[in-house]
Amino acid sequence: MTLRELLDLPAIVSVETAARAFGIGRNKAMDLIRSGDFPAKTLQLGGTMKVSTASLREVLGLPTVLP
């Protein structure tokens, strides 16, 4: 995932998108979420797991708020 793609993400992203940003697969990401070791903040929305983009950016050392 390019820097521009990361900066253009919406406020909440899918586990697949977050996994791609970390350079891991969806299954590995889900294993980390289940074990409580996923580095970014996750949100359970109904039956769907989502990831906070601000948290994702923070972990990656990018600005959490864009000008």
Phi and psi restraints in degrees (value plus and minus 20) as a CYANA .aco file:
   2 THR   PHI    -101.1   -61.1
   2 THR   PSI     143.5   183.5
   3 LEU   PHI     -78.9   -38.9
   3 LEU   PSI     -63.0   -23.0
   4 ARG   PHI     -80.6   -40.6
   4 ARG   PSI     -62.2   -22.2
   5 GLU   PHI     -81.6   -41.6
   5 GLU   PSI     -62.6   -22.6
   6 LEU   PHI     -82.4   -42.4
   6 LEU   PSI     -62.4   -22.4
   7 LEU   PHI     -92.1   -52.1
   7 LEU   PSI     -42.1    -2.1
   8 ASP   PHI    -112.0   -72.0
   8 ASP   PSI     -18.0    22.0
   9 LEU   PHI     -86.7   -46.7
   9 LEU   PSI     128.2   168.2
  10 PRO   PHI     -90.6   -50.6
  10 PRO   PSI     155.7   195.7
  11 ALA   PHI     -81.4   -41.4
  11 ALA   PSI     -52.1   -12.1
  12 ILE   PHI    -151.8  -111.8
  12 ILE   PSI     115.4   155.4
  13 VAL   PHI    -146.3  -106.3
  13 VAL   PSI     146.2   186.2
  14 SER   PHI     -93.2   -53.2
  14 SER   PSI     142.0   182.0
  15 VAL   PHI     -80.9   -40.9
  15 VAL   PSI     -57.3   -17.3
  16 GLU   PHI     -81.1   -41.1
  16 GLU   PSI     -63.2   -23.2
  17 THR   PHI     -86.6   -46.6
  17 THR   PSI     -64.1   -24.1
  18 ALA   PHI     -83.1   -43.1
  18 ALA   PSI     -61.5   -21.5
  19 ALA   PHI     -80.9   -40.9
  19 ALA   PSI     -62.1   -22.1
  20 ARG   PHI     -81.0   -41.0
  20 ARG   PSI     -60.3   -20.3
  21 ALA   PHI     -83.5   -43.5
  21 ALA   PSI     -54.1   -14.1
  22 PHE   PHI    -105.7   -65.7
  22 PHE   PSI     -28.0    12.0
  23 GLY   PHI      56.9    96.9
  23 GLY   PSI       8.7    48.7
  24 ILE   PHI    -145.4  -105.4
  24 ILE   PSI     148.4   188.4
  25 GLY   PHI    -105.8   -65.8
  25 GLY   PSI     145.6   185.6
  26 ARG   PHI     -80.2   -40.2
  26 ARG   PSI     -62.6   -22.6
  27 ASN   PHI     -82.4   -42.4
  27 ASN   PSI     -62.3   -22.3
  28 LYS   PHI     -83.3   -43.3
  28 LYS   PSI     -62.5   -22.5
  29 ALA   PHI     -80.6   -40.6
  29 ALA   PSI     -64.6   -24.6
  30 MET   PHI     -85.2   -45.2
  30 MET   PSI     -58.4   -18.4
  31 ASP   PHI     -80.0   -40.0
  31 ASP   PSI     -63.9   -23.9
  32 LEU   PHI     -86.0   -46.0
  32 LEU   PSI     -58.4   -18.4
  33 ILE   PHI     -84.3   -44.3
  33 ILE   PSI     -67.3   -27.3
  34 ARG   PHI     -81.4   -41.4
  34 ARG   PSI     -55.3   -15.3
  35 SER   PHI    -104.6   -64.6
  35 SER   PSI     -26.8    13.2
  36 GLY   PHI      61.9   101.9
  36 GLY   PSI      -6.3    33.7
  37 ASP   PHI    -125.6   -85.6
  37 ASP   PSI     -13.8    26.2
  38 PHE   PHI     -87.9   -47.9
  38 PHE   PSI     111.4   151.4
  39 PRO   PHI     -92.3   -52.3
  39 PRO   PSI     -39.7     0.3
  40 ALA   PHI    -126.3   -86.3
  40 ALA   PSI     139.5   179.5
  41 LYS   PHI     -90.2   -50.2
  41 LYS   PSI     110.0   150.0
  42 THR   PHI    -129.5   -89.5
  42 THR   PSI     134.7   174.7
  43 LEU   PHI    -151.4  -111.4
  43 LEU   PSI     108.8   148.8
  44 GLN   PHI    -110.7   -70.7
  44 GLN   PSI      93.4   133.4
  45 LEU   PHI    -135.9   -95.9
  45 LEU   PSI      78.5   118.5
  46 GLY   PHI      44.4    84.4
  46 GLY   PSI    -146.5  -106.5
  47 GLY   PHI    -114.5   -74.5
  47 GLY   PSI      -9.0    31.0
  48 THR   PHI    -135.1   -95.1
  48 THR   PSI     117.8   157.8
  49 MET   PHI    -117.2   -77.2
  49 MET   PSI     111.8   151.8
  50 LYS   PHI    -146.0  -106.0
  50 LYS   PSI     147.0   187.0
  51 VAL   PHI    -146.7  -106.7
  51 VAL   PSI     114.7   154.7
  52 SER   PHI     -89.6   -49.6
  52 SER   PSI     103.7   143.7
  53 THR   PHI     -87.2   -47.2
  53 THR   PSI     -56.8   -16.8
  54 ALA   PHI     -80.4   -40.4
  54 ALA   PSI     -62.6   -22.6
  55 SER   PHI     -86.3   -46.3
  55 SER   PSI     -61.9   -21.9
  56 LEU   PHI     -79.2   -39.2
  56 LEU   PSI     -67.5   -27.5
  57 ARG   PHI     -82.2   -42.2
  57 ARG   PSI     -61.1   -21.1
  58 GLU   PHI     -80.3   -40.3
  58 GLU   PSI     -66.7   -26.7
  59 VAL   PHI     -81.5   -41.5
  59 VAL   PSI     -56.0   -16.0
  60 LEU   PHI    -103.6   -63.6
  60 LEU   PSI     -21.2    18.8
  61 GLY   PHI      57.5    97.5
  61 GLY   PSI       5.2    45.2
  62 LEU   PHI    -124.4   -84.4
  62 LEU   PSI     141.6   181.6
  63 PRO   PHI     -81.5   -41.5
  63 PRO   PSI     115.7   155.7
  64 THR   PHI    -102.5   -62.5
  64 THR   PSI     -42.8    -2.8
  65 VAL   PHI    -145.2  -105.2
  65 VAL   PSI     112.1   152.1
  66 LEU   PHI    -116.4   -76.4
  66 LEU   PSI     124.2   164.2
